[in-house]
């Protein structure tokens, strides 16, 4: 393993193109390794980077399931406001507590 070096770069004019490039590599197992974690097997890719040639085109449209625009906006506003209470995020994403715990506050990265 080459510590600290980017081994795989996904490039696209838009974030969506770069995302689809990563998806194609995943389908071909290009650089991905099968790892076994507490939730079962998962494909993993380490030391990767995304290059978006048009930085204003950063919304991934091909994601399945689709990203919730209301949740994304509320999340950004909450981060900028310094909020850490869980209730406002859970309202827009009721499945979030499944991945982030069931406390009244989020104490760091979730998901």
Helices and strands as residue ranges (DSSP letters): E 8-12, H 15-27, E 33-37, E 40-44, E 48-52, H 69-81, H 87-92, H 96-100
